[in-house]
């Protein structure tokens, strides 16, 4: 009792004497935070806290007085009263009054928190096992934010840093003095996104989009964590928000976009097995090792092993498919939204060659890119490209203009050898109006348009062309 | 002055009514005292098993970093600890106390449905045996928290979830049958003269608890059945990809879960309302208002469930409704606390072990209640939700709340059960070690929660280290001091000074009219209950 009371008293004195920012270091109270809402919440918290302390002092005071004075060893004789309606009414009415007094400011703050209107920036926050993804809806910026604390620090093999477990590779960068709306959802299980300094905590639920908002007043780095149990590594998915000035934010947006396009260019570079292995190991540790374990042996019964597994040493297409599209109904996620083509190629290559798997096979980024080009997508993009680049001559219905532009319905070029078809679109036909489209359309568009022509208007050849085939046409083709 | 007119010669008139010999006594028994004892032993065993799991959790949390267990196993420990403590320790302990005491308190010879009583108990060891065996299955035991939110507990669950669901169904059947039995006993078998408003408060609180159980255990059965369908039969109740709704799970679960919270505390109110008047040597203050407060709490428990879900993104109107309704609960709960203090006021108090536990209950439960009031404030709850502040709150109401009340009850009625006076020094040693341990364990959790430590994490940031270390020390003190309790109970069964029928000076009620130990059959003819309440 005494111990508890002295701890309590210590905390009360602390709360009284020091500005909260200072005693936040002691970690005994809620942070005041850096937003108007967080200050309202803090003040509600402190008010209700003091109300509770006052009630406790009165109630326990009476109780301890009674325990001391009304004890048999002091000769106390028991009284005989056992009812008093007046007293009962009084101690029913007083709590009701206190509660009403508390309910009013609480409701006011709550109503304010529920008003995300007039937001200037929308950020979609998506919870994944076990990382966060941030999409800046107005900027086309999108990235994942992973724990960056080294595994060795967690397993006590190296010194723990100051921000142990509260550090990530990519911060959520936002400007100060700007109303930011968060749209929260999840990809797998329920997560909850919490930053104490912003007083924002909202569940991220698959199939739902929740709203929250904040206006940060001070630049700084604000750290939080996932607060809904979301599986094995629930404790390892921190949230880090970096609030910067508006100018710095604009600069950050520009830089991040430039980096994103530079990264996209990497996909076109030719990768050696060694390069893929090096890159793949890093990706593996970041994205796969939590479940499949760093040694590839998985956790029996929960997460399958990759070492010598049919997936990792078997058919490469199946392996690519499971990484790209995931396995519905299991914890295996679709990585197509999480990793770039380069990263997926690298990690698949790594899995097929690490831990004695040694298939010797390298998977290229373009093979991964092909995965996303299924028939439906090729046909849809192909139709669009066709109408843009081909229909002027060959006509929207593919029938051409007799005598001027040949028909594409049921003719040799579209129903015959696919290589000749690709070649004529890529390189054109010298001496005719048929241009070389390699400089006008992207490899994806060419692949799509060829596929479209071979399957539209009742051609129904059934085959398709992948972008990587087109991309390498000039070098490797005829 | 309550009194009962007992005809002395009615006990053991028929020589064949003594307990059978050997193991079959326990297997086939329909005697409320035997079954009560089995419930209590079972609960004690589960309390120790669940406690060991808590110590694994606390040991891992002693320092930052992973030392003892992996995160996957840590989650299994938090899940199993919660399930076992709620369904295996607290609930069966209260049912055991009801079995022992309700018939004796109302002057009934036994429970109304003795064979069903036997079945209610014997389901439990199998249900928990199966639940514990999941620890050895491929993929491990349930690891999704005792609240088992979908889809973590469906699509993403280990295969053992099916066994968990079956175990929950069995526990539910056991609880429902136990509750029906208690209702039937109380409503039909009271001694002549014992009107409803003259029943001891423990009987009242159990009557209301039994109705809560009958109302909500089927809801729990429903929600786990929906999970089972999602996992094995292709439905999508909780799967957004199939048009289902993960939040629906939480609504259904907490519609069960919040009344469940009161199922675990109302009988405790009854126990404390029996013990405090005894040791204050003064009648309970405000009997009628205690009954009405209990009923109000039970009613309110059905309309506050979503305060467990303030962060799921409910509409504002829902948020406000559940905030106001939740705050209201403070009123009847406050009435109870005030009544207990008014009972103590100008009494003639002594502080034997049961009284110490009862007073600690009032103080520490009130602290838990006050933090509950803080949690009711929805905007502040956004900061408290799913942090150690919540862990501190519900452990304050469950450990020094429910568990202390059970210990108080055992110490209070143990002389009646065994016929031996209590070893007060061992009891007081147990009390003070538990009291100190429980506060060292759970008080610092308020601080780390406010400072931002989420619950259910195996590892934490460095600023939480000191208080976690303190909490772990407290947990081991609390855990190991329960061995004193076990030793004390066993010693009391084996030996001790002969206890009188009314072994506590101020004790009132029919149970004190029968000899100690209570004969195998009591009140084979109903006593005449004359006591004005």
Boltz contact constraints between the chains, C-beta under 6 A:
constraints:
  - contact:
      token1: [A, 4]
      token2: [B, 439]
      max_distance: 6.0
  - contact:
      token1: [A, 4]
      token2: [B, 443]
      max_distance: 6.0
  - contact:
      token1: [A, 7]
      token2: [B, 443]
      max_distance: 6.0
  - contact:
      token1: [A, 27]
      token2: [B, 451]
      max_distance: 6.0
  - contact:
      token1: [A, 27]
      token2: [B, 463]
      max_distance: 6.0
  - contact:
      token1: [A, 28]
      token2: [B, 447]
      max_distance: 6.0
  - contact:
      token1: [A, 29]
      token2: [B, 450]
      max_distance: 6.0
  - contact:
      token1: [A, 30]
      token2: [B, 383]
      max_distance: 6.0
  - contact:
      token1: [A, 30]
      token2: [B, 450]
      max_distance: 6.0
  - contact:
      token1: [A, 41]
      token2: [B, 379]
      max_distance: 6.0
  - contact:
      token1: [A, 41]
      token2: [B, 380]
      max_distance: 6.0
  - contact:
      token1: [A, 41]
      token2: [B, 383]
      max_distance: 6.0
  - contact:
      token1: [A, 44]
      token2: [B, 377]
      max_distance: 6.0
  - contact:
      token1: [A, 44]
      token2: [B, 379]
      max_distance: 6.0
  - contact:
      token1: [A, 44]
      token2: [B, 380]
      max_distance: 6.0
  - contact:
      token1: [A, 45]
      token2: [B, 380]
      max_distance: 6.0
  - contact:
      token1: [A, 48]
      token2: [B, 374]
      max_distance: 6.0
  - contact:
      token1: [A, 48]
      token2: [B, 377]
      max_distance: 6.0
  - contact:
      token1: [A, 52]
      token2: [B, 370]
      max_distance: 6.0
  - contact:
      token1: [A, 62]
      token2: [B, 341]
      max_distance: 6.0
  - contact:
      token1: [A, 63]
      token2: [B, 341]
      max_distance: 6.0
  - contact:
      token1: [A, 66]
      token2: [B, 344]
      max_distance: 6.0
  - contact:
      token1: [A, 66]
      token2: [B, 345]
      max_distance: 6.0
  - contact:
      token1: [A, 70]
      token2: [B, 346]
      max_distance: 6.0
  - contact:
      token1: [A, 70]
      token2: [B, 347]
      max_distance: 6.0
  - contact:
      token1: [A, 70]
      token2: [B, 349]
      max_distance: 6.0
  - contact:
      token1: [A, 71]
      token2: [B, 349]
      max_distance: 6.0
  - contact:
      token1: [A, 72]
      token2: [B, 348]
      max_distance: 6.0
  - contact:
      token1: [A, 72]
      token2: [B, 350]
      max_distance: 6.0
  - contact:
      token1: [A, 76]
      token2: [B, 348]
      max_distance: 6.0
  - contact:
      token1: [A, 77]
      token2: [B, 348]
      max_distance: 6.0
  - contact:
      token1: [A, 78]
      token2: [B, 281]
      max_distance: 6.0
  - contact:
      token1: [A, 78]
      token2: [B, 282]
      max_distance: 6.0
  - contact:
      token1: [A, 78]
      token2: [B, 347]
      max_distance: 6.0
  - contact:
      token1: [A, 78]
      token2: [B, 348]
      max_distance: 6.0
  - contact:
      token1: [A, 79]
      token2: [B, 346]
      max_distance: 6.0
  - contact:
      token1: [A, 82]
      token2: [B, 283]
      max_distance: 6.0
  - contact:
      token1: [A, 82]
      token2: [B, 285]
      max_distance: 6.0
  - contact:
      token1: [A, 88]
      token2: [B, 286]
      max_distance: 6.0
  - contact:
      token1: [A, 88]
      token2: [B, 289]
      max_distance: 6.0
  - contact:
      token1: [A, 91]
      token2: [B, 338]
      max_distance: 6.0
  - contact:
      token1: [A, 95]
      token2: [B, 330]
      max_distance: 6.0
  - contact:
      token1: [A, 95]
      token2: [B, 331]
      max_distance: 6.0
  - contact:
      token1: [A, 95]
      token2: [B, 334]
      max_distance: 6.0
  - contact:
      token1: [A, 96]
      token2: [B, 331]
      max_distance: 6.0
  - contact:
      token1: [A, 99]
      token2: [B, 327]
      max_distance: 6.0
  - contact:
      token1: [A, 103]
      token2: [B, 324]
      max_distance: 6.0
  - contact:
      token1: [A, 106]
      token2: [B, 377]
      max_distance: 6.0
  - contact:
      token1: [A, 106]
      token2: [B, 379]
      max_distance: 6.0
  - contact:
      token1: [A, 107]
      token2: [B, 320]
      max_distance: 6.0
  - contact:
      token1: [A, 109]
      token2: [B, 379]
      max_distance: 6.0
  - contact:
      token1: [A, 110]
      token2: [B, 378]
      max_distance: 6.0
  - contact:
      token1: [A, 110]
      token2: [B, 379]
      max_distance: 6.0
  - contact:
      token1: [A, 114]
      token2: [B, 316]
      max_distance: 6.0
  - contact:
      token1: [A, 154]
      token2: [B, 65]
      max_distance: 6.0
  - contact:
      token1: [A, 154]
      token2: [B, 66]
      max_distance: 6.0
  - contact:
      token1: [A, 155]
      token2: [B, 66]
      max_distance: 6.0
  - contact:
      token1: [A, 156]
      token2: [B, 65]
      max_distance: 6.0
  - contact:
      token1: [A, 164]
      token2: [B, 461]
      max_distance: 6.0
  - contact:
      token1: [A, 164]
      token2: [B, 462]
      max_distance: 6.0
  - contact:
      token1: [A, 165]
      token2: [B, 461]
      max_distance: 6.0
  - contact:
      token1: [A, 166]
      token2: [B, 461]
      max_distance: 6.0
  - contact:
      token1: [A, 189]
      token2: [B, 151]
      max_distance: 6.0
  - contact:
      token1: [A, 189]
      token2: [B, 152]
      max_distance: 6.0
  - contact:
      token1: [A, 189]
      token2: [B, 156]
      max_distance: 6.0
  - contact:
      token1: [A, 190]
      token2: [B, 149]
      max_distance: 6.0
  - contact:
      token1: [A, 190]
      token2: [B, 246]
      max_distance: 6.0
  - contact:
      token1: [A, 196]
      token2: [B, 452]
      max_distance: 6.0
  - contact:
      token1: [A, 199]
      token2: [B, 383]
      max_distance: 6.0
  - contact:
      token1: [A, 201]
      token2: [B, 311]
      max_distance: 6.0
  - contact:
      token1: [A, 201]
      token2: [B, 382]
      max_distance: 6.0
  - contact:
      token1: [A, 202]
      token2: [B, 311]
      max_distance: 6.0
  - contact:
      token1: [A, 203]
      token2: [B, 311]
      max_distance: 6.0
  - contact:
      token1: [A, 203]
      token2: [B, 312]
      max_distance: 6.0
  - contact:
      token1: [A, 205]
      token2: [B, 246]
      max_distance: 6.0
  - contact:
      token1: [A, 206]
      token2: [B, 240]
      max_distance: 6.0
  - contact:
      token1: [A, 207]
      token2: [B, 240]
      max_distance: 6.0
  - contact:
      token1: [A, 210]
      token2: [B, 313]
      max_distance: 6.0
  - contact:
      token1: [A, 225]
      token2: [B, 454]
      max_distance: 6.0
  - contact:
      token1: [A, 227]
      token2: [B, 386]
      max_distance: 6.0
  - contact:
      token1: [A, 227]
      token2: [B, 454]
      max_distance: 6.0
  - contact:
      token1: [A, 229]
      token2: [B, 145]
      max_distance: 6.0
  - contact:
      token1: [A, 229]
      token2: [B, 456]
      max_distance: 6.0
  - contact:
      token1: [A, 232]
      token2: [B, 71]
      max_distance: 6.0
  - contact:
      token1: [A, 232]
      token2: [B, 72]
      max_distance: 6.0
  - contact:
      token1: [A, 235]
      token2: [B, 457]
      max_distance: 6.0
  - contact:
      token1: [A, 235]
      token2: [B, 458]
      max_distance: 6.0
  - contact:
      token1: [A, 235]
      token2: [B, 459]
      max_distance: 6.0
  - contact:
      token1: [A, 301]
      token2: [B, 138]
      max_distance: 6.0
  - contact:
      token1: [A, 301]
      token2: [B, 139]
      max_distance: 6.0
  - contact:
      token1: [A, 302]
      token2: [B, 139]
      max_distance: 6.0
  - contact:
      token1: [A, 302]
      token2: [B, 158]
      max_distance: 6.0
  - contact:
      token1: [A, 331]
      token2: [B, 156]
      max_distance: 6.0
